[in-house]
Amino acid sequence: LYCSNGLLLVAVLAELIEKFVSHLSESRTDCYFSTGNYKAMDANVKKENLSSVQQLGVEMTVRYGKYLNLLPEDAENGLCFVLMNCEQFLKQQQRTVVSSLCCLQEHYTGYDWFAASIFLIMSGDKEKTLTFLLQFSRLLVSAFLWLPRLHLSVHLPVTTVEYGIHPVYFCSAHHVEMLLKAELPLVCSAFHMSGFTPAQICLQWITQCFWNYMDWSEICHYIAICIFLGPDYQIYMCISVFRHLQQDILKHTEA
């Protein structure tokens, strides 16, 4: 599946996840969320319509995508189109919460790394990316891979929303800690000694879809594995990374 620049792999992966998600999204038994109908906004979306964090994220994504030979020259406008439409689509499923917490404001405070990843997998095709994300949003796995999906979501209990803690933290990251005690007790002890929790690190990895931590092919594998085999593989992936880093973690703990 590999060629010199990885383009063939990405094309095959894009087609696989497209067909898989499209098939599941048409099945009532596999659709966990109801999303209603959404019509895409005007294609002439400019970067200035995005927050400063999103603008920076767009620049980084386009630069990375061109480095990987995945994106065309006009990719920036296409990515802005995807991000703005995702924000408008998800806003239709949000609660109104009065809070001074930054994470509970109307707009998701971070950058949408999952949407950016799918945009690269779809080689910068904005229509295919948006169609995929709208279908994907019906599936349970979207709650774990696509973090903005549950921002202020009506699909969560009011009390959960008001706490401002994403379900990935108290579901996936919590289970990582439980498994870590059994599978890698020395790594678990090292974290306790450092004053950090494994859950904090896992939330960072998951939020960024492992960008800046893994190579692009590994990021693609992470997304594909979780889509095909289920969100619990997000937990196994984190455990396997900790296992891979065990010697380095113990070495730094001693130092």
C-alpha positions in Angstrom: 0.0 0.0 0.0 3.0 2.3 0.3 4.5 4.4 -2.4 7.4 6.9 -2.2 5.4 9.7 -0.6 2.6 7.7 1.0 -0.1 9.1 -1.3 -1.4 5.6 -2.3 -1.8 4.6 1.3 -3.8 7.7 2.1 -6.0 7.3 -0.9 -6.8 3.7 0.0 -7.4 4.6 3.7 -9.7 7.5 2.7 -11.8 5.2 0.6 -12.0 2.5 3.3 -13.1 4.8 6.1 -15.5 6.6 3.8 -17.3 3.4 2.8 -17.2 2.0 6.3 -18.7 5.1 8.0 -21.2 5.6 5.2 -22.5 2.0 5.7 -22.7 2.3 9.5 -24.4 5.8 9.4 -27.2 4.3 7.3 -27.9 1.7 9.9 -30.3 2.6 12.8 -28.7 0.1 15.1 -25.2 1.6 14.6 -26.3 5.3 14.9 -25.8 6.4 18.5 -26.6 10.2 17.8 -29.3 11.8 15.8 -27.9 14.7 13.9 -30.8 16.1 11.8 -30.2 17.7 8.4 -27.5 20.2 7.8 -26.8 22.2 4.6 -23.3 23.4 4.1 -22.5 27.1 4.3 -21.1 29.3 1.5 -17.8 28.0 0.1 -16.2 31.4 0.3 -15.2 31.2 4.0 -12.1 33.2 4.9 -9.6 32.5 7.5 -10.4 35.7 9.3 -13.8 34.2 10.2 -12.0 31.8 12.5 -10.5 32.3 16.0 -6.8 33.1 16.3 -6.2 29.6 17.6 -8.0 28.1 14.6 -6.1 30.3 12.2 -2.8 29.2 13.7 -4.0 25.6 13.5 -5.0 26.1 9.8 -1.5 27.4 9.0 0.1 24.4 10.8 -2.1 21.9 9.1 -1.6 23.3 5.6 2.2 23.5 6.1 2.2 19.9 7.3 -0.1 18.7 4.6 2.1 20.2 1.9 5.2 18.8 3.5 3.5 15.4 3.2 2.5 16.1 -0.5 -1.1 15.6 0.4 -2.6 19.1 -0.2 -3.2 21.3 -3.2 -2.2 25.0 -3.3 -5.6 26.3 -2.4 -6.0 24.0 0.6 -6.3 26.8 3.2 -9.7 28.0 2.0 -10.9 24.4 1.9 -9.9 23.7 5.4 -11.5 27.0 6.6 -14.7 25.9 4.9 -14.6 22.5 6.7 -13.9 24.1 10.2 -16.6 26.8 9.9 -19.2 24.2 8.8 -18.3 21.8 11.5 -18.7 24.6 14.1 -22.1 25.6 12.7 -23.2 22.0 12.5 -22.2 21.2 16.1 -23.6 24.4 17.4 -27.1 23.1 16.5 -26.6 20.4 19.2 -25.3 22.5 22.0 -26.8 23.5 25.3 -26.7 27.1 26.7 -24.6 27.1 29.8 -23.9 30.2 31.9 -20.3 29.9 33.3 -17.1 31.8 33.6 -15.1 28.8 32.6 -13.2 29.3 29.3 -14.0 25.7 28.3 -17.7 26.4 28.6 -18.0 29.3 26.3 -20.0 29.0 23.1 -17.0 28.2 20.9 -14.8 25.3 21.4 -11.6 26.8 22.8 -9.1 24.6 21.0 -8.3 23.6 17.5 -10.2 20.8 15.8 -7.3 18.4 15.2 -9.6 15.5 14.2 -11.3 17.5 11.4 -7.8 18.6 10.3 -6.6 15.0 10.2 -9.6 13.9 8.1 -9.0 16.8 5.8 -5.4 15.5 5.2 -6.6 11.9 4.8 -9.1 13.2 2.1 -6.2 14.9 0.4 -7.7 18.4 0.9 -11.1 17.6 -0.6 -13.4 19.8 1.5 -16.7 18.3 0.2 -15.6 14.7 1.0 -14.2 15.8 4.3 -17.4 17.5 5.4 -19.7 14.7 4.2 -17.5 12.2 6.1 -17.7 14.2 9.3 -21.4 14.7 9.2 -21.9 10.9 8.7 -19.3 10.1 11.3 -21.0 12.3 13.9 -23.9 9.8 14.1 -21.6 7.1 15.4 -20.6 6.5 19.1 -16.9 6.5 18.2 -17.2 10.2 17.2 -17.6 11.1 20.9 -14.1 9.8 21.6 -12.1 10.7 18.5 -13.7 14.0 17.6 -13.5 16.0 20.9 -15.5 19.1 19.7 -18.3 16.7 18.9 -19.5 16.7 22.6 -18.7 20.4 23.4 -21.7 21.6 25.4 -23.6 18.8 23.8 -27.3 18.1 24.3 -26.3 14.4 24.2 -24.7 14.8 27.6 -26.4 15.2 31.0 -26.6 18.9 32.2 -24.4 18.2 35.2 -21.7 16.6 33.0 -21.7 19.6 30.7 -21.5 22.1 33.7 -18.4 20.4 35.1 -16.5 21.2 31.9 -14.7 17.9 31.8 -14.8 16.0 28.5 -16.1 12.4 28.7 -12.8 11.3 27.1 -11.1 12.3 30.4 -13.3 10.3 32.7 -13.9 7.4 30.3 -10.9 6.7 28.1 -8.2 8.3 30.2 -9.6 6.8 33.4 -9.5 3.4 31.9 -6.0 3.9 30.8 -5.0 4.5 34.4 -6.8 1.4 35.5 -5.0 -0.7 32.9 -1.7 1.0 33.5 -1.7 -0.2 37.1 -2.1 -3.8 36.0 0.0 -3.8 32.8 2.8 -1.3 33.6 3.0 -0.8 37.4 6.5 0.8 37.2 5.3 3.4 34.8 2.2 4.0 36.9 4.5 4.6 40.0 6.7 6.9 38.0 3.7 9.1 37.2 2.6 9.3 40.8 6.1 10.3 41.9 6.2 13.0 39.3 3.0 14.7 40.4 1.4 14.2 37.0 -1.3 11.7 36.1 -1.3 9.5 33.0 -4.8 10.8 32.3 -3.5 14.3 31.8 -1.0 13.1 29.2 -3.5 10.8 27.5 -6.0 13.7 27.2 -3.3 15.8 25.5 -2.5 13.0 23.0 -6.1 12.3 22.2 -7.1 15.9 21.9 -4.4 16.5 19.3 -5.0 13.1 17.6 -1.3 12.4 18.5 -0.1 15.2 16.2 3.5 16.2 17.3 3.8 12.8 19.0 3.5 10.3 16.1 4.4 10.2 12.5 1.6 10.7 10.0 1.3 7.0 9.0 0.9 6.2 12.7 -1.8 8.9 13.2 -3.7 7.4 10.2 -3.4 3.9 11.8 -4.7 5.3 15.2 -7.8 6.9 13.5 -8.5 3.9 11.3 -8.1 1.3 14.2 -10.6 3.2 16.4 -13.1 3.6 13.6 -12.9 0.0 12.4 -12.6 -1.7 15.8 -14.2 0.7 18.3 -13.4 3.5 20.7 -11.9 1.1 23.3 -8.8 0.8 21.0 -8.1 4.4 21.9 -7.3 3.1 25.4 -5.2 0.2 24.1 -3.2 2.6 21.8 -2.3 4.8 24.8 -1.2 1.8 26.8 0.9 0.6 23.9 2.6 4.0 23.7 3.3 4.0 27.5 4.8 0.5 27.0 7.0 1.7 24.2 8.1 4.7 26.3 8.6 2.7 29.5 12.4 2.7 29.6 12.6 6.4 28.8 10.0 7.2 31.5 11.9 5.2 34.1 15.2 6.7 33.1 13.8 10.3 33.4 12.2 9.4 36.8 15.6 8.3 38.1 17.2 11.5 36.8 
